Amino acid sequence: MATRVAVSDGGNKKTSRVRVAVRLRPYMNKEDEKSEGPCVRGLDSQNLEIINWRNATETVKYHFDVFHGEQTTQQEVFLSSVKPILPHIFNGQNASVFAYGPTGAGKTHTMLGSSEQPGVIPRAVREVFKLVKAKDASDGWDYSIGMSYLEIYNEKVLDLLSPNSQDLPIREDKDKNILIPGLTHMNISKFADFDKHFVPATLNRTTASTKLNQRSSRSHAILLIKVVRTQQQLPHRQQTGKLYLVDLAGSEDNRRTGNQGIRLKESGAINLSLFTLSKVVDSLNSGTSVRVPYRDSKLTRLLQDSLGGSAHSVMITNIAPEYKYYFDTFSALNFAAKSKLIVNKPFTRETVAVVPVKRSREERETGGSGTEPQKKKHKEEKKSEHDASPSTRNHSSSDQSLMDRLIALEKRTMSSQDKERLAMLKEIKELKEKQRELESKAMLFSQLAGEKSITGQEPDFENKTTALRRKQSDATKPNKQQAVVQPLQVSQRQPLQQLLVVKKQSVCIKKKEETYSDLIEAPGGKENNTKSAWESQLDQSMVDQSKQKILQILNTGCLKELKSLQQIGDKKAKLILGWREIHGHFAKVEDLIQVEGMTEKRFSSFMKANIVSAMGK
Ligand SMILES: Nc1ncnc2c1ncn2[C@@H]1O[C@H](COP(=O)(O)OP(=O)(O)OP(=O)(O)O)[C@@H](O)[C@H]1O
């Protein structure tokens, strides 16, 4: 039996770089009910700029291998981004072209196109036949071409050429070739053969209408063109080159798609596989020998032999110019920029500075003693506030000593006499006020630091252009919660439970006769309200504070830290990481509902469990 001959292109297996092109689709008036104009535009054949959300008089610039502007034709996209990699599949090498980007940004248009404006797929297949034809019979090889077509829908591999088939397995042979036993393979000898199978099979693809795209692809569609060439003479060497042409499902923000039920489930699977794809691309481009996480999703598992190694890959990132796509565009550009090894600091989570601050011995000792005069304590807090610069200041350290003092006082009130208790309660009240004040300052500084991080650092380009401005509109402001760029997190990471102990104590003060089980049982059994009944029994400021801390873990926690939260297991933690990778940070804890499988009920239970469990300790 013929064996495939590995052909090295001299590249390091781990450092194969994915070429990244960005295509901006034309501005569509009907997509922009508010007539706000475009928020992104091309500068030249490699650069583009997008309005800085925090300061509409500025723009942020990006650099890519290729930028295709609104006027770029299907032919131009094909010629510059796809055609150059096709000859490799005639040498037993693999290649892949995949269209990535938000829903409605033009992936299907780019890959499939229409009969008037055929996209990458029909052009690439035509080109493959053209290349075969051009091969001189005297080159000593015979060529055969075959096709397979499948979709990955909800992490199931479905054969589009045989629509009744079930989920197909993905296997790897001893030479590390990826195989799908049972997948239909059609031999095709001319373009018309391809068309005959491809067109009806495309109709089998799962699409549905969402708020953002009437005919949105709900699956990743993968067309495989296999070129096998066999030597006419002995030893009849045989080489197989594979070309994957992939129309990915759109990355989605379900707050905007309004997805629910089945659409939400699809969306979770889509986002998870895109997240894994981004990890694979990152890890390939990092050039290190870290494990490439191909196996973490069906999509990357299937593309394993055409992403990295000697494969030639092109990612076409599709973006849309309308403001309603702003945050999706921003995420897509950041993903694409990452894929291209541009470290565009203002947009990566590296800007999230978490400064670990050790409390001094004195703070530890005095914080819990309850004997230190209040005045001196306030003075010290004020001094530390003034000493620190906004960027290095850590509000949590003073927060922490305040909390320690609160805990100590609250403990002592339990055992003290009436008169002494009254004095302590007074001090507790003052400390709580101080704490709130510090929190609001911390938030203000976080925002200021975030402002600085986006406007102050322009690592790759000097940015002076102000021409691309947002049109003034009476329309309501876009939902800030969707922002991808996060303010610097200047607060110290603290274990959730440590923070919630304070809450327990404060509850004791407020409703002393209330028992632990009172807090667990939600009167009326209603869990669906944003502010649940159990929650309303607690001091609102403390609830808010706890939410803030949970939010911090959700936004900055690693897998292990996320798993330290109640009701968050390995799978959910990974889904949260995946969500974060695609959408940026959670603007508020309630956004956790956007993560796959997190219903309102589960969210309510999650919040309750995290707060109550900490109280029980
Ligand atoms: N470059 C372009 N020129 C003209 N029209 C375009 C272009 N790109 C996209 N469109 C149009 O925009 C609409 C949305 O595009 P398309 O369906 O390709 O998006 P998509 O990214 O595949 O979305 P989804 O992920 O939801 O499937 C379509 O009507 C399409 O014809």
The ligand as a Gaussian input file, in Angstrom:
#p B3LYP/6-31G(d) Opt

LIG

0 1
 N      -17.881000      42.127000       0.798000
 C      -19.211000      42.157000       0.716000
 N      -19.811000      42.806000      -0.287000
 C      -21.155000      42.844000      -0.377000
 N      -21.987000      42.257000       0.492000
 C      -21.457000      41.594000       1.522000
 C      -20.042000      41.503000       1.688000
 N      -19.808000      40.799000       2.801000
 C      -21.012000      40.450000       3.291000
 N      -21.996000      40.915000       2.539000
 C      -23.432000      40.746000       2.795000
 O      -23.654000      40.858000       4.206000
 C      -24.621000      39.938000       4.659000
 C      -24.048000      39.058000       5.768000
 O      -22.956000      38.323000       5.237000
 P      -22.716000      36.798000       5.556000
 O      -23.981000      35.994000       5.600000
 O      -21.665000      36.344000       4.599000
 O      -22.153000      36.898000       7.029000
 P      -21.534000      35.754000       7.935000
 O      -20.335000      36.346000       8.547000
 O      -21.338000      34.504000       7.158000
 O      -22.646000      35.560000       9.028000
 P      -22.969000      34.251000       9.921000
 O      -21.805000      33.973000      10.773000
 O      -24.152000      34.690000      10.734000
 O      -23.300000      33.158000       8.972000
 C      -25.029000      39.132000       3.444000
 O      -26.221000      39.692000       2.944000
 C      -23.904000      39.339000       2.465000
 O      -24.317000      39.232000       1.132000

